[in-house]
Amino acid sequence: MSTGVQPRSLTYEEERGKPMPSRNHGRVQANLTGEFLQQGQFSIYSELTLTIADTNYTPDISVYPREPGDYRHDEASRADLPLVAVEIFSPSQSQQEVVEKAEIYLRNGVKSCWIVSPPLRTVTILLPDGREEVFHRGAAKDPVTGLTADLAAVFS
């Protein structure tokens, strides 16, 4: 019989370094991925870990230029950064936390960062030069990549 202390299981947040997603978060993430996939010129990855300066970050969606699938070889993280990183607010996240993450992406070469707020049904696109584009209706259009998303479909 063991008298040692049992190791504590890591929480979702501790294990992944990000907050627990919610129903609305998951729905918006799936809908936005679908919108991006329709455009065909990009490769879309959900929850792909990015290594930036020896630290791991996991955007909700990463958008790369179109690349062929290689199902024989897989990778748990990538050091080459996407064109676009998408962060979708979870109920437990602060605005400051998400904006700071976006700024790290942008400082390290990501061309644009989409911040999605399910409760407000808003997409804000942050750019490396400090500009931001805010979309409440119609189609969100990335001024750098041309990537678009119909907000009615994203928040349906």
N, C-alpha and C positions, 0 to 999 in steps of 0.2 A: 504494500500500500504506500502510495506516494504522499508525502506531507508537504511537498513543494507547492509554491503558488502557481496556479494555472495561468498561462499567458492570456492576456486580454485580447480579444478580437479587435481589429481595427474597424473604425466606423467607415462608412462610405466616403465621407469627407476626408478622413485621414489617409485612406488607401489611395484615393484618386487625386487628392489635392484640389478638390472642387466640391461645391455644395451638392446636396442631394437634389436631383431634378424632380420636377413635379409633373402632374398630368398635363397642364397647359404647356409647360416647357417642352415636354416630349412631343405633343401634338404640333406645336409651332416648329420645332426642329424637323420633324418629318415633313411637314408641309413646305417649309423653306427648302429643304433638300430636294423635294420633288420639283419645285420651281426652278432650282438651279440645274437639275439634271435635264430638263427639257431643252436647255440651250445647247447642249452637246459639245461645246468647245472646251469644257472644263472637266477635270476629275474632282469629284466631291468625296470628302472623307468625314465621317462622323466620329467624334471623340478620338481623334488621332493625336497622340502626344508629340509635342514639339520640344526639342532640346535647344534652349537658348542660353548661352553662357553657363553651361553646366547645370542649369535649372530646367526642370520639366514643367511645361504648361500644356493644358489640354483644352483647346477651344472646342466649342460645341460642334462647329463645322469648319473644315479647312478646305479652301478652294485652290487647286493647282491647275496649271495649264494641262490640257488633255495629255494623258500618258497611257500607254498600253497596260493592261492588267497582267500581273505576274503572280499567279496563284501557287506556284511551286516555292516561291520565296516570299517570306513575309517579314515585316518589321514592326516592332512595338512602338518605335518612335522614329522621328525624322529630324535631322539637323537642317536640311534645306527647308526654308520657310515657304509657306503658301503665298499666293497672290493676295488672298483675302482670308481673314480670320473672322469668325462669327461667334459672338458671345450672346447668349439668351439669358435674361435675368431669371434667376430662381428666387423663390420667396425669401430665402435666407440671405441673399446677397445684397450688399450695399452698392449704391451707385459708384461711390469712390473706388471700391474694390475692382469693379468691372472696368472703369475708366483707366485705372492704373495698369491693369493687365493689357488693355488695348494699347496704351502708350508704350509698353514694353515691346509688343509686336511691331508697332510702327517704327520705333527707334532702331529695330534690328532688321528692317527690310521688307516687312509686310506692306503691300501697296495700299490697302484700305482695311478698316476694321468695322464690321457691322455690329451694332449693339441693338438688340431687339428687346422691346418691353411688351410682353404679352398683356398686362393689365391695361396699358395705354394704347395698345395696338399701334405701336410706333417703331420705325426703324431709323436709327441714326447712324450715318456713315461717317467715320472719322478718317481723316487723311493725314499723311505725314507732315504736310505744311501747316497744320493747325486748323484747316478748314473743316467744317462739318456740314453735312446735308441731312435734313430731317424730313421724314416722310410719314404722313398720317393716313393718306388715301392714295388710290391710283397705283402706279407702279414705282417701286424704289429702283433707282438706276445708279449704279456705281459709276462715278465720273472718270475713274481710272481704267477699270477693266471692261466696262459696258455691261457687266452682269446685271440682270434685272430680276425683280420678283413682284408679282401682283399681290398687293397687300390683302385684297379680298380673299385670295386663295390661301395666303399664309395664315390669316387669322380666321379661317372658316372652321 
